[in-house]
Amino acid sequence: MNINTFRAFKSRNYQLFFSGQSVSLIGTWMQRTAVSWVVYSMTHSTFMLGLAIFAGQFPSFILSVWGGVVSDRYDRYKVLLATQIASMIQALILAVLVLLHVANVWEIIGLGTILGVINAFDLPARQALVYEMVDSEDDLPNAIALNSSMVNMARLVGPAISGFVLEKLGDGFCFALNAASFVAVIGSLLLMRLEHSAMPARKKDMLGEFREGMSYLKHTPSIALVILMLAVMSLLVTPFNTLLPVYAKVIFKGNATTFGYLNSAIGLGALLGAIFLASLKNRSNLRKILFINTLIFGVGLILFSHTSILPVALVFAMAAGFGMMSQTTISNTIIQTTVHPSMRGRVISYYAMAFMGMMPIGGLLVGAVSQYVGAPDTILVEGILALIIAMVFSHSLIRKKTKKKVVV
């Protein structure tokens, strides 16, 4: 770690965003952890776990491209402010239902679906707005890496706090604390001073802009291949965490606190990986690093899969988290630093569709497969698949230079 690790903090707007989002994301991870725990406790079914994740993230697969169109067509700042307020309302409704003991598993899944719809419009606007928050374009890769460190710090802290709150106060308080955490990010957005540039003239309707985005991606293979790899990883490998409640309860004979430890170990590994990326020089070969870290991800999962000793499993979970983090962070960095500004929201929406859209399908698949072969063998296969995917995409990742073809 060096002074360049935090160079994006020179930008006041980014400082505000980072501080507010950090608090909010801790609440978000508390809610995610609590939802998984509550659903599994209610049903004792890995399939229902997968279904809950599917319902919460699949809307991104359907709607994120339209979220990207909205991000390119309207003021991203206002779009982000609206989605954050809507997310706070969703968390508040969930908290009230659970605290009053009137929530059932289908209501929890239904509210998760609503949040998935909100996120389909939130992620393209939020990621694209980072470009406008930094004072220098050279600081953009650092800002994206710091975003990942923020997400993974929340993934480290949120589940740990959630495990404690679940044990001592109950699941409803996890959802209530998440609702309260949105005050921080909404407040930080209101304090920003962004130079709102005039929106480009709309020569096409929304459907036309959607087609324009698809054409851009088709004619920019350097970006398309990265998104394709992310989609395959999100479908077949990244949903391994769907099975963590099974490891906590069945394999390690633990409780909600054990579940929090597993999530936090993955978050710690991902945080270390994000700090590593933030410390890289601007001209580092990110594609080669993505290839190496995908191998680390696969090996970490293989070693974790059949480990029955919790402290050892936590070490392997950290290794998997380190490698997993690169899938989203490096992909996002490559996209944001190469895409044409007028296409940023739409291309990021394809990134969101590849990540948040394919992962719920993968979660459903993992939950169903594990019903027949068991959680350890399912994660073992996922680790092997990560190694295979890395080798399949190795040619496009480790070559020295990628030619960019920009079509607007």
MARMI-901200 format. One record per atom (N, C-alpha, C): residue in one letter; x, y, z. Coordinates in steps of 0.2 Angstrom, whole numbers, padded with zeros to 4 digits, always signed. Layout:
% MARMI-901200
AXYZ
...
***
This chain:
% MARMI-901200
M+0004-0006+0000
M+0000+0000+0000
M+0004+0006+0000
N+0003+0011-0004
N+0006+0017-0004
N+0002+0023-0005
I+0005+0029-0006
I+0000+0035-0006
I-0004+0036-0012
N-0002+0032-0017
N-0006+0032-0023
N-0013+0028-0022
T-0013+0024-0017
T-0018+0019-0016
T-0025+0023-0015
F-0024+0029-0012
F-0030+0033-0010
F-0030+0040-0014
R-0027+0040-0020
R-0027+0046-0024
R-0034+0049-0026
A-0039+0045-0027
A-0045+0047-0029
A-0049+0051-0024
F-0046+0051-0017
F-0049+0055-0012
F-0048+0062-0013
K-0043+0064-0017
K-0042+0071-0019
K-0048+0074-0021
S-0053+0071-0024
S-0059+0073-0026
S-0065+0074-0021
R-0067+0080-0019
R-0072+0080-0014
R-0078+0076-0015
N-0081+0077-0021
N-0087+0073-0022
N-0086+0065-0021
Y-0080+0063-0023
Y-0079+0056-0022
Y-0078+0054-0015
Q-0075+0059-0011
Q-0074+0058-0004
Q-0081+0057+0000
L-0086+0061-0002
L-0093+0061+0000
L-0096+0054-0002
F-0096+0053-0008
F-0099+0047-0010
F-0096+0041-0007
F-0089+0040-0006
F-0086+0035-0003
F-0089+0034+0005
S-0089+0039+0008
S-0091+0039+0015
S-0098+0037+0016
G-0102+0040+0012
G-0110+0038+0013
G-0111+0031+0011
Q-0108+0029+0005
Q-0109+0023+0003
Q-0107+0017+0007
S-0101+0019+0010
S-0098+0014+0015
S-0103+0012+0021
V-0106+0017+0023
V-0111+0016+0029
V-0117+0012+0026
S-0119+0014+0020
S-0125+0011+0017
S-0124+0003+0015
L-0118+0002+0013
L-0116-0005+0011
L-0116-0010+0016
I-0114-0007+0022
I-0113-0011+0028
I-0121-0014+0030
G-0125-0009+0029
G-0132-0011+0030
G-0135-0016+0025
T-0133-0015+0019
T-0135-0019+0013
T-0133-0026+0015
W-0126-0027+0017
W-0124-0034+0018
W-0127-0037+0024
M-0129-0033+0029
M-0132-0035+0035
M-0139-0038+0032
Q-0142-0035+0028
Q-0149-0037+0026
Q-0148-0043+0021
R-0143-0043+0017
R-0142-0049+0013
R-0141-0056+0017
T-0136-0055+0022
T-0135-0060+0026
T-0141-0063+0030
A-0145-0058+0033
A-0151-0060+0037
A-0156-0063+0032
V-0157-0061+0026
V-0162-0064+0022
V-0160-0071+0020
S-0153-0072+0019
S-0151-0079+0018
S-0153-0084+0024
W-0151-0081+0030
W-0152-0085+0036
W-0159-0086+0037
V-0163-0081+0037
V-0170-0082+0038
V-0174-0087+0033
V-0172-0086+0027
V-0175-0091+0022
V-0173-0098+0023
Y-0167-0099+0025
Y-0164-0106+0026
Y-0167-0109+0033
S-0168-0104+0038
S-0171-0106+0044
S-0178-0108+0044
M-0182-0104+0039
M-0189-0105+0038
M-0190-0112+0034
T-0186-0113+0029
T-0187-0119+0025
T-0182-0125+0025
H-0176-0124+0028
H-0171-0129+0028
H-0170-0132+0021
S-0171-0128+0016
S-0170-0130+0009
S-0165-0126+0005
T-0160-0129+0002
T-0155-0125-0002
T-0158-0123-0008
F-0163-0126-0011
F-0167-0124-0017
F-0170-0117-0015
M-0173-0116-0009
M-0177-0110-0008
M-0171-0105-0007
L-0165-0106-0004
L-0160-0102-0004
L-0158-0099-0011
G-0158-0103-0015
G-0156-0101-0022
G-0162-0097-0025
L-0168-0099-0024
L-0174-0096-0026
L-0174-0088-0023
A-0172-0088-0017
A-0172-0081-0014
A-0167-0076-0018
I-0161-0079-0019
I-0156-0075-0022
I-0158-0074-0030
F-0161-0079-0033
F-0164-0078-0040
F-0169-0072-0040
A-0173-0072-0035
A-0179-0067-0035
A-0176-0060-0034
G-0171-0060-0030
G-0168-0053-0028
G-0163-0050-0034
Q-0161-0055-0038
Q-0156-0052-0043
Q-0158-0053-0050
F-0163-0058-0051
F-0165-0059-0058
F-0167-0053-0062
P-0171-0048-0058
P-0173-0042-0062
P-0168-0038-0065
S-0162-0039-0062
S-0156-0035-0066
S-0155-0038-0073
F-0156-0045-0073
F-0155-0048-0080
F-0160-0045-0085
I-0166-0044-0083
I-0171-0042-0087
I-0171-0035-0088
L-0170-0031-0083
L-0171-0023-0084
L-0164-0019-0084
S-0159-0022-0082
S-0153-0018-0082
S-0151-0014-0088
V-0152-0017-0094
V-0151-0014-0100
V-0155-0008-0101
W-0161-0008-0099
W-0165-0002-0099
W-0163+0003-0093
G-0160+0000-0088
G-0157+0005-0083
G-0152+0009-0086
G-0148+0005-0090
G-0142+0009-0094
G-0145+0014-0098
V-0150+0013-0102
V-0153+0018-0106
V-0155+0024-0102
V-0158+0022-0097
V-0161+0028-0092
V-0155+0032-0090
S-0149+0029-0088
S-0143+0032-0086
S-0140+0036-0091
D-0140+0034-0097
D-0137+0038-0103
D-0142+0044-0105
R-0149+0043-0104
R-0154+0047-0106
R-0156+0053-0102
Y-0155+0051-0095
Y-0157+0056-0090
Y-0152+0058-0085
D-0153+0062-0081
D-0148+0065-0076
D-0146+0059-0071
R-0140+0056-0071
R-0138+0050-0067
R-0139+0052-0060
Y-0137+0058-0058
Y-0137+0060-0051
Y-0144+0059-0048
K-0149+0062-0052
K-0156+0061-0050
K-0159+0054-0050
V-0157+0050-0055
V-0158+0043-0055
V-0156+0040-0049
L-0149+0041-0047
L-0146+0038-0041
L-0150+0040-0035
L-0151+0046-0034
L-0155+0048-0028
L-0161+0045-0027
A-0165+0044-0033
A-0172+0041-0033
A-0171+0034-0031
T-0166+0030-0033
T-0165+0023-0032
T-0163+0022-0025
Q-0159+0026-0022
Q-0157+0025-0015
Q-0163+0027-0010
I-0167+0031-0012
I-0173+0032-0008
I-0178+0026-0008
A-0179+0024-0014
A-0183+0018-0015
A-0180+0012-0011
S-0174+0011-0011
S-0171+0005-0008
S-0172+0006+0000
M-0172+0012+0002
M-0173+0013+0010
M-0180+0011+0011
I-0185+0013+0007
I-0192+0012+0008
I-0193+0004+0008
Q-0189+0000+0004
Q-0190-0007+0003
Q-0188-0010+0010
A-0182-0008+0012
A-0179-0010+0018
A-0183-0009+0024
L-0186-0003+0024
L-0191-0001+0030
L-0197-0006+0030
I-0200-0007+0024
I-0206-0011+0024
I-0204-0018+0026
L-0198-0021+0024
L-0196-0028+0026
L-0195-0028+0034
A-0192-0023+0037
A-0191-0022+0044
A-0198-0022+0048
V-0202-0019+0045
V-0209-0018+0049
V-0212-0025+0049
L-0212-0028+0043
L-0216-0035+0042
L-0213-0040+0047
V-0206-0040+0047
V-0202-0045+0051
V-0203-0043+0059
L-0202-0037+0061
L-0203-0035+0068
L-0210-0037+0070
L-0215-0036+0066
L-0222-0037+0068
L-0224-0045+0068
H-0219-0049+0065
H-0220-0056+0065
H-0225-0058+0060
V-0226-0054+0055
V-0231-0056+0050
V-0228-0058+0043
A-0222-0058+0043
A-0218-0060+0036
A-0218-0067+0035
N-0219-0069+0029
N-0218-0076+0027
N-0213-0076+0022
V-0210-0082+0020
V-0205-0083+0015
V-0206-0080+0009
W-0213-0080+0006
W-0214-0078+0000
W-0215-0070+0000
E-0216-0067+0006
E-0216-0060+0006
E-0209-0057+0006
I-0204-0061+0009
I-0197-0059+0009
I-0195-0060+0002
I-0196-0065-0001
I-0194-0066-0008
I-0197-0060-0013
G-0203-0059-0012
G-0207-0054-0016
G-0203-0047-0015
L-0202-0045-0009
L-0198-0039-0007
L-0191-0039-0010
G-0188-0045-0010
G-0182-0045-0013
G-0182-0044-0021
T-0188-0046-0024
T-0189-0045-0031
T-0189-0037-0032
I-0193-0034-0028
I-0194-0027-0029
I-0187-0023-0028
L-0183-0025-0024
L-0176-0023-0023
L-0172-0024-0029
G-0173-0030-0032
G-0169-0031-0038
G-0171-0027-0044
V-0178-0025-0044
V-0180-0020-0050
V-0176-0013-0048
I-0176-0011-0042
I-0173-0005-0040
I-0166-0005-0042
N-0162-0010-0041
N-0155-0011-0042
N-0153-0011-0050
A-0158-0013-0054
A-0157-0013-0061
A-0156-0006-0063
F-0159-0001-0060
F-0158+0006-0062
F-0153+0009-0058
D-0152+0007-0052
D-0147+0010-0048
D-0140+0008-0050
L-0138+0002-0052
L-0131+0001-0053
L-0128+0004-0059
P-0131+0005-0065
P-0129+0008-0070
P-0128+0016-0069
A-0132+0019-0065
A-0132+0026-0064
A-0126+0027-0059
R-0126+0023-0054
R-0121+0023-0048
R-0114+0022-0051
Q-0113+0017-0055
Q-0106+0016-0058
Q-0104+0021-0063
A-0108+0023-0067
A-0107+0028-0072
A-0106+0035-0069
L-0109+0037-0063
L-0108+0043-0060
L-0101+0044-0057
V-0098+0038-0055
V-0091+0039-0052
V-0086+0043-0057
Y-0087+0042-0063
Y-0083+0046-0068
Y-0084+0053-0067
E-0090+0055-0065
E-0091+0062-0065
E-0089+0065-0058
M-0088+0060-0053
M-0086+0062-0046
M-0078+0064-0045
V-0074+0061-0050
V-0067+0062-0049
V-0065+0068-0053
D-0060+0071-0051
D-0058+0077-0054
D-0053+0076-0060
S-0050+0070-0060
S-0045+0068-0065
S-0047+0061-0068
E-0047+0061-0074
E-0049+0054-0077
E-0044+0049-0075
D-0037+0051-0074
D-0032+0047-0072
D-0034+0043-0066
D-0038+0046-0061
D-0040+0043-0055
D-0045+0039-0055
L-0048+0038-0061
L-0054+0033-0062
L-0053+0026-0060
P-0047+0023-0063
P-0046+0016-0061
P-0045+0015-0053
N-0042+0020-0050
N-0041+0020-0043
N-0048+0021-0039
A-0052+0025-0042
A-0059+0026-0038
A-0063+0019-0039
I-0062+0016-0045
I-0066+0010-0045
I-0063+0004-0041
A-0057+0004-0040
A-0054-0001-0035
A-0055+0001-0028
L-0055+0007-0027
L-0057+0009-0020
L-0065+0008-0019
N-0069+0008-0024
N-0076+0006-0023
N-0076-0001-0021
S-0072-0005-0024
S-0072-0012-0023
S-0070-0014-0016
S-0065-0010-0013
S-0063-0010-0007
S-0068-0009-0002
M-0072-0003-0004
M-0078-0001+0000
M-0083-0007+0001
V-0085-0010-0005
V-0090-0015-0005
V-0087-0021-0001
N-0081-0023-0002
N-0078-0029+0002
N-0077-0027+0009
M-0076-0021+0011
M-0075-0019+0018
M-0082-0020+0021
A-0087-0018+0018
A-0094-0019+0020
A-0096-0026+0020
R-0093-0030+0015
R-0095-0038+0015
R-0091-0041+0021
L-0086-0038+0024
L-0082-0040+0029
L-0086-0039+0036
V-0088-0032+0036
V-0091-0030+0043
V-0098-0031+0043
G-0102-0031+0038
G-0109-0032+0038
G-0111-0038+0040
P-0109-0044+0037
P-0111-0051+0040
P-0109-0052+0047
A-0103-0049+0049
A-0101-0050+0056
A-0106-0047+0061
I-0108-0041+0059
I-0112-0037+0063
I-0119-0041+0063
S-0121-0043+0057
S-0127-0046+0056
S-0128-0052+0060
G-0122-0056+0060
G-0122-0062+0064
G-0124-0061+0072
F-0120-0055+0074
F-0121-0053+0081
F-0129-0051+0082
V-0131-0047+0078
V-0138-0044+0078
V-0143-0050+0078
L-0142-0055+0073
L-0147-0060+0073
L-0147-0064+0079
E-0141-0065+0082
E-0141-0069+0089
E-0144-0065+0095
K-0143-0059+0095
K-0144-0055+0101
K-0151-0051+0100
L-0153-0049+0094
L-0158-0044+0094
L-0164-0047+0089
G-0162-0051+0084
G-0167-0054+0080
G-0166-0051+0073
D-0169-0055+0068
D-0168-0053+0061
D-0171-0046+0059
G-0177-0044+0062
G-0180-0038+0061
G-0175-0032+0061
F-0171-0032+0066
F-0166-0027+0068
F-0161-0026+0062
C-0159-0032+0059
C-0155-0031+0053
C-0158-0027+0048
F-0164-0028+0046
F-0167-0025+0041
F-0169-0017+0043
A-0170-0016+0049
A-0171-0009+0052
A-0165-0005+0051
L-0159-0008+0053
L-0153-0005+0053
L-0151-0003+0046
N-0152-0008+0041
N-0151-0006+0034
N-0155+0000+0032
A-0161+0000+0034
A-0165+0006+0032
A-0162+0012+0034
A-0160+0012+0040
A-0157+0018+0043
A-0150+0020+0040
S-0147+0015+0037
S-0140+0016+0034
S-0141+0020+0028
F-0147+0020+0025
F-0147+0024+0018
F-0147+0032+0019
V-0148+0034+0026
V-0148+0041+0027
V-0141+0044+0026
A-0136+0039+0027
A-0129+0042+0025
A-0128+0043+0018
V-0130+0038+0014
V-0128+0039+0007
V-0133+0045+0004
I-0139+0045+0006
I-0143+0050+0003
I-0141+0057+0005
G-0138+0058+0011
G-0135+0064+0014
G-0129+0066+0010
S-0125+0061+0008
S-0119+0062+0005
S-0120+0065-0002
L-0125+0062-0006
L-0127+0064-0012
L-0130+0071-0012
L-0134+0073-0007
L-0136+0080-0007
L-0131+0085-0005
L-0125+0083-0003
L-0120+0087-0001
L-0115+0088-0007
M-0116+0084-0012
M-0111+0085-0018
M-0112+0091-0022
R-0107+0093-0025
R-0107+0099-0030
R-0105+0096-0037
L-0109+0093-0041
L-0107+0091-0047
L-0109+0096-0053
E-0104+0096-0058
E-0106+0100-0063
E-0110+0096-0068
H-0116+0098-0068
H-0121+0094-0072
H-0121+0097-0079
S-0118+0093-0084
S-0117+0094-0091
S-0124+0093-0094
A-0125+0097-0099
A-0131+0097-0103
A-0132+0090-0106
M-0138+0087-0105
M-0139+0080-0108
M-0139+0081-0116
P-0136+0076-0119
P-0136+0076-0127
P-0143+0076-0129
A-0144+0079-0135
A-0151+0079-0139
A-0153+0071-0140
R-0159+0070-0139
R-0161+0063-0140
R-0164+0062-0147
K-0160+0059-0151
K-0161+0058-0158
K-0165+0052-0159
K-0165+0047-0154
K-0168+0041-0154
K-0173+0040-0148
D-0178+0036-0149
D-0182+0034-0143
D-0178+0029-0139
M-0181+0027-0134
M-0177+0022-0129
M-0176+0016-0133
L-0180+0013-0137
L-0179+0007-0140
L-0173+0008-0145
G-0173+0013-0148
G-0167+0015-0153
G-0160+0015-0149
E-0160+0018-0143
E-0154+0019-0139
E-0152+0012-0137
F-0157+0008-0135
F-0156+0001-0133
F-0152-0003-0139
R-0154-0002-0145
R-0151-0005-0151
R-0144-0002-0152
E-0144+0004-0151
E-0137+0007-0152
E-0132+0004-0147
G-0134+0003-0141
G-0130+0000-0136
G-0127-0007-0138
M-0132-0011-0141
M-0131-0018-0143
M-0126-0017-0149
S-0127-0013-0153
S-0122-0012-0159
S-0115-0010-0157
Y-0115-0006-0152
Y-0108-0004-0149
Y-0104-0010-0146
L-0108-0013-0142
L-0105-0019-0139
L-0103-0024-0144
K-0107-0025-0150
K-0105-0030-0155
K-0099-0028-0158
H-0098-0022-0159
H-0092-0019-0163
H-0086-0017-0159
T-0086-0019-0152
T-0081-0018-0148
T-0079-0024-0144
P-0076-0029-0148
P-0075-0036-0145
P-0070-0036-0139
S-0066-0031-0138
S-0062-0031-0132
S-0066-0030-0126
I-0071-0027-0126
I-0076-0026-0120
I-0081-0032-0120
A-0083-0034-0126
A-0088-0039-0126
A-0085-0046-0123
L-0079-0047-0124
L-0076-0054-0121
L-0075-0053-0114
V-0073-0047-0111
V-0073-0047-0104
V-0080-0048-0101
I-0085-0045-0104
I-0092-0046-0101
I-0094-0053-0102
L-0092-0056-0107
L-0094-0063-0108
L-0091-0068-0103
M-0085-0066-0101
M-0081-0070-0096
M-0085-0069-0089
L-0086-0063-0088
L-0090-0061-0081
L-0096-0065-0081
A-0100-0065-0087
A-0106-0068-0087
A-0106-0076-0085
V-0101-0079-0088
V-0100-0086-0087
V-0098-0088-0080
M-0093-0084-0077
M-0091-0084-0070
M-0097-0083-0066
S-0101-0078-0067
S-0107-0077-0063
S-0112-0082-0063
L-0113-0085-0068
L-0117-0091-0069
L-0115-0097-0065
L-0109-0099-0066
L-0106-0106-0064
L-0102-0106-0058
V-0099-0100-0056
V-0094-0100-0051
V-0096-0096-0045
T-0097-0090-0046
T-0098-0085-0041
T-0104-0086-0036
P-0109-0090-0038
P-0115-0091-0034
P-0113-0097-0029
F-0107-0098-0028
F-0105-0103-0023
F-0107-0101-0016
N-0108-0094-0015
N-0110-0092-0008
N-0117-0093-0006
T-0121-0096-0011
T-0128-0098-0010
T-0128-0103-0004
L-0122-0107-0004
L-0122-0113+0000
L-0119-0112+0007
L-0117-0106+0008
L-0113-0105+0015
L-0118-0106+0021
P-0124-0105+0021
P-0128-0107+0027
P-0128-0114+0028
V-0127-0119+0023
V-0127-0126+0023
V-0120-0127+0027
Y-0115-0124+0025
Y-0108-0125+0028
Y-0109-0123+0035
A-0112-0117+0037
A-0112-0115+0044
A-0116-0120+0048
K-0122-0122+0046
K-0126-0126+0050
K-0125-0133+0050
V-0123-0136+0044
V-0123-0143+0044
V-0115-0146+0044
I-0111-0143+0040
I-0104-0145+0040
I-0100-0143+0046
F-0101-0137+0048
F-0097-0134+0054
F-0101-0134+0061
K-0107-0137+0060
K-0112-0137+0066
K-0112-0131+0070
G-0113-0125+0066
G-0113-0119+0070
G-0120-0115+0069
N-0119-0109+0070
N-0125-0105+0070
N-0125-0098+0066
A-0129-0093+0067
A-0128-0087+0063
A-0122-0084+0064
T-0118-0084+0069
T-0112-0081+0070
T-0107-0085+0065
T-0107-0091+0065
T-0103-0095+0060
T-0104-0093+0053
F-0110-0092+0051
F-0112-0090+0045
F-0109-0083+0044
G-0109-0079+0049
G-0106-0072+0048
G-0098-0073+0047
Y-0095-0077+0051
Y-0088-0078+0050
Y-0086-0080+0043
L-0090-0085+0040
L-0089-0087+0033
L-0089-0081+0028
N-0095-0077+0029
N-0095-0072+0024
N-0090-0066+0025
S-0088-0065+0031
S-0083-0060+0033
S-0076-0063+0030
A-0075-0069+0030
A-0068-0072+0028
A-0068-0070+0020
I-0073-0072+0017
I-0073-0070+0010
I-0073-0063+0008
G-0076-0059+0013
G-0076-0051+0012
G-0069-0049+0013
L-0065-0052+0018
L-0058-0050+0020
L-0054-0051+0014
G-0054-0057+0011
G-0050-0059+0005
G-0052-0054-0001
A-0058-0052-0002
A-0060-0048-0007
A-0057-0041-0006
L-0057-0039+0001
L-0055-0032+0003
L-0047-0032+0001
L-0044-0037+0003
L-0036-0037+0002
L-0035-0037-0006
G-0039-0040-0010
G-0038-0040-0017
G-0040-0033-0020
A-0045-0030-0017
A-0047-0023-0019
A-0041-0018-0018
I-0038-0019-0012
I-0033-0014-0010
I-0027-0015-0014
F-0025-0022-0016
F-0020-0023-0021
F-0021-0020-0027
L-0027-0020-0030
L-0029-0017-0036
L-0028-0009-0036
A-0030-0007-0030
A-0030+0001-0029
A-0023+0003-0029
S-0018-0001-0027
S-0011+0001-0027
S-0007+0000-0033
L-0010-0003-0038
L-0007-0004-0045
L-0006+0002-0048
K-0001+0002-0052
K+0001+0008-0057
K-0004+0008-0062
N-0005+0014-0065
N-0011+0015-0070
N-0010+0011-0076
R-0003+0009-0078
R-0002+0005-0084
R-0001-0003-0083
S-0004-0005-0077
S-0003-0012-0076
S-0008-0016-0080
N-0006-0022-0082
N-0009-0027-0086
N-0015-0030-0083
L-0021-0027-0083
L-0027-0029-0079
L-0029-0035-0081
R-0029-0037-0088
R-0031-0043-0091
R-0027-0049-0088
K-0021-0048-0088
K-0017-0054-0085
K-0018-0055-0078
I-0019-0049-0074
I-0021-0050-0067
I-0027-0054-0066
L-0032-0052-0071
L-0039-0055-0070
L-0038-0063-0071
F-0034-0065-0076
F-0032-0072-0077
F-0029-0075-0071
I-0024-0072-0068
I-0021-0075-0062
I-0026-0076-0057
N-0030-0071-0055
N-0034-0071-0050
N-0040-0075-0051
T-0042-0077-0057
T-0047-0082-0058
T-0045-0089-0056
L-0038-0090-0058
L-0035-0096-0055
L-0035-0097-0048
I-0033-0091-0044
I-0033-0091-0037
I-0041-0093-0034
F-0046-0090-0038
F-0053-0091-0036
F-0054-0098-0036
G-0052-0101-0042
G-0054-0108-0043
G-0051-0113-0038
V-0044-0112-0036
V-0040-0116-0032
V-0043-0115-0025
G-0045-0109-0023
G-0048-0107-0016
G-0054-0111-0015
L-0058-0111-0020
L-0065-0115-0020
L-0064-0123-0019
I-0059-0125-0023
I-0057-0132-0023
I-0055-0134-0016
L-0051-0130-0013
L-0048-0132-0006
L-0053-0131-0001
F-0058-0126-0002
F-0063-0125+0003
F-0068-0130+0003
S-0070-0133-0002
S-0076-0137-0003
S-0076-0143+0002
H-0071-0146+0003
H-0071-0152+0007
H-0068-0152+0014
T-0066-0145+0016
T-0063-0144+0022
T-0068-0144+0028
S-0067-0148+0033
S-0072-0148+0038
S-0069-0145+0045
I-0063-0142+0045
I-0061-0138+0050
I-0062-0131+0049
L-0066-0127+0053
L-0068-0120+0052
L-0062-0116+0051
P-0057-0115+0055
P-0051-0110+0054
P-0048-0111+0047
V-0047-0118+0045
V-0044-0119+0039
V-0048-0117+0033
A-0055-0118+0034
A-0059-0116+0029
A-0060-0109+0028
L-0059-0105+0033
L-0059-0098+0033
L-0053-0095+0029
V-0047-0098+0029
V-0041-0096+0025
V-0043-0097+0018
F-0046-0103+0016
F-0047-0105+0009
F-0053-0100+0007
A-0057-0098+0011
A-0063-0094+0009
A-0060-0087+0008
M-0055-0085+0011
M-0051-0078+0010
M-0048-0079+0003
A-0045-0084+0001
A-0042-0085-0005
A-0047-0084-0011
A-0052-0088-0010
A-0058-0087-0015
A-0060-0080-0015
G-0061-0077-0010
G-0064-0070-0010
G-0059-0065-0014
F-0052-0066-0013
F-0047-0062-0016
F-0048-0063-0023
G-0048-0069-0026
G-0049-0070-0033
G-0056-0068-0036
M-0061-0069-0032
M-0068-0067-0034
M-0068-0060-0035
M-0065-0056-0031
M-0066-0049-0032
M-0064-0046-0039
S-0059-0049-0042
S-0056-0047-0048
S-0061-0047-0054
Q-0066-0052-0053
Q-0071-0053-0058
Q-0075-0047-0060
T-0077-0043-0054
T-0081-0037-0055
T-0077-0031-0056
T-0072-0030-0052
T-0068-0024-0051
T-0064-0023-0058
I-0060-0028-0060
I-0056-0027-0066
I-0061-0026-0072
S-0066-0030-0072
S-0071-0030-0078
S-0073-0023-0078
N-0075-0020-0073
N-0078-0013-0072
N-0073-0008-0074
T-0067-0009-0072
T-0061-0004-0074
T-0060-0004-0081
I-0059-0010-0084
I-0058-0011-0091
I-0064-0007-0095
I-0070-0008-0093
I-0076-0005-0097
I-0076+0002-0096
Q-0075+0005-0090
Q-0075+0012-0089
Q-0070+0016-0092
T-0064+0013-0093
T-0058+0017-0095
T-0058+0016-0103
T-0062+0012-0106
T-0061+0011-0113
T-0068+0013-0117
V-0073+0013-0113
V-0080+0014-0117
V-0081+0022-0118
H-0084+0023-0124
H-0086+0030-0126
H-0091+0033-0120
P-0089+0039-0118
P-0094+0042-0113
P-0101+0042-0114
S-0103+0043-0121
S-0110+0043-0122
S-0113+0036-0121
M-0109+0031-0121
M-0111+0024-0121
M-0110+0021-0114
R-0108+0025-0109
R-0105+0022-0103
R-0111+0019-0099
G-0117+0022-0098
G-0122+0019-0094
G-0125+0012-0097
R-0125+0012-0104
R-0128+0006-0107
R-0123+0000-0107
V-0116+0002-0108
V-0112-0004-0107
V-0111-0006-0100
I-0111-0002-0095
I-0111-0004-0088
I-0117-0008-0087
S-0123-0007-0090
S-0129-0011-0089
S-0128-0018-0091
Y-0124-0019-0097
Y-0122-0025-0099
Y-0118-0029-0094
Y-0113-0025-0091
Y-0109-0028-0086
Y-0114-0030-0080
A-0119-0026-0078
A-0123-0027-0073
A-0127-0033-0074
M-0129-0034-0081
M-0133-0040-0083
M-0129-0046-0082
A-0123-0046-0084
A-0118-0051-0084
A-0117-0053-0077
F-0116-0049-0072
F-0115-0050-0065
F-0121-0052-0061
M-0125-0046-0060
M-0131-0047-0056
M-0137-0051-0059
G-0136-0051-0066
G-0142-0055-0069
G-0140-0062-0070
M-0134-0064-0071
M-0133-0071-0072
M-0132-0075-0065
M-0130-0071-0060
M-0128-0074-0054
M-0135-0077-0050
P-0141-0074-0051
P-0147-0077-0048
P-0148-0084-0051
I-0147-0084-0058
I-0149-0090-0062
I-0144-0095-0059
G-0138-0093-0058
G-0133-0098-0056
G-0134-0100-0049
G-0137-0095-0044
G-0139-0097-0038
G-0144-0102-0038
L-0149-0102-0042
L-0155-0107-0043
L-0152-0113-0045
L-0147-0113-0050
L-0144-0119-0052
L-0140-0123-0047
V-0136-0119-0043
V-0132-0122-0038
V-0136-0125-0032
G-0141-0121-0030
G-0146-0124-0025
G-0149-0130-0027
A-0151-0131-0034
A-0154-0137-0036
A-0149-0143-0037
V-0143-0141-0039
V-0138-0147-0040
V-0136-0149-0033
S-0135-0145-0028
S-0133-0147-0022
S-0138-0151-0018
Q-0144-0151-0020
Q-0149-0155-0017
Q-0148-0162-0019
Y-0145-0164-0024
Y-0143-0171-0027
Y-0136-0173-0025
V-0131-0168-0026
V-0124-0171-0025
V-0121-0168-0018
G-0125-0163-0015
G-0122-0161-0009
G-0118-0154-0010
A-0118-0150-0005
A-0114-0144-0005
A-0107-0144-0007
P-0103-0149-0003
P-0096-0149-0005
P-0094-0151-0012
D-0097-0156-0015
D-0096-0158-0021
D-0098-0152-0026
T-0103-0149-0025
T-0105-0143-0029
T-0100-0138-0030
I-0097-0136-0024
I-0092-0131-0024
I-0086-0133-0027
L-0084-0140-0026
L-0078-0143-0029
L-0079-0142-0037
V-0085-0143-0039
V-0086-0143-0047
V-0085-0135-0049
E-0088-0131-0045
E-0087-0124-0046
E-0080-0121-0047
G-0076-0124-0042
G-0069-0122-0042
G-0065-0125-0048
I-0067-0131-0050
I-0064-0134-0057
I-0066-0130-0063
L-0073-0128-0063
L-0075-0124-0068
L-0072-0117-0069
A-0070-0114-0063
A-0066-0108-0063
A-0060-0108-0067
L-0056-0114-0066
L-0050-0115-0069
L-0051-0116-0076
I-0056-0120-0078
I-0057-0121-0085
I-0059-0114-0089
I-0063-0110-0086
I-0065-0104-0089
I-0059-0099-0090
A-0054-0099-0085
A-0048-0095-0085
A-0044-0097-0091
M-0044-0104-0092
M-0040-0106-0098
M-0043-0105-0104
V-0050-0106-0105
V-0053-0104-0111
V-0052-0097-0113
F-0052-0092-0108
F-0052-0085-0110
F-0044-0083-0110
S-0040-0087-0108
S-0033-0085-0107
S-0030-0081-0113
H-0031-0083-0119
H-0028-0080-0125
H-0030-0073-0125
S-0036-0071-0124
S-0039-0064-0124
S-0036-0060-0118
L-0035-0064-0113
L-0033-0060-0106
L-0026-0059-0106
I-0021-0063-0108
I-0014-0063-0107
I-0010-0060-0112
R-0013-0059-0118
R-0010-0056-0124
R-0008-0049-0122
K-0002-0046-0124
K+0001-0040-0122
K-0004-0034-0123
K-0007-0034-0129
K-0010-0028-0131
K-0017-0029-0134
T-0022-0026-0132
T-0029-0027-0135
T-0031-0021-0139
K-0032-0022-0146
K-0034-0016-0150
K-0041-0014-0148
K-0043-0008-0148
K-0049-0006-0146
K-0052-0003-0153
K-0059-0005-0154
K-0062-0002-0160
K-0068+0001-0157
V-0068+0008-0157
V-0074+0012-0154
V-0079+0014-0160
V-0085+0012-0159
V-0090+0014-0164
V-0095+0018-0160
V-0097+0024-0163
V-0102+0028-0160
V-0107+0030-0165
***
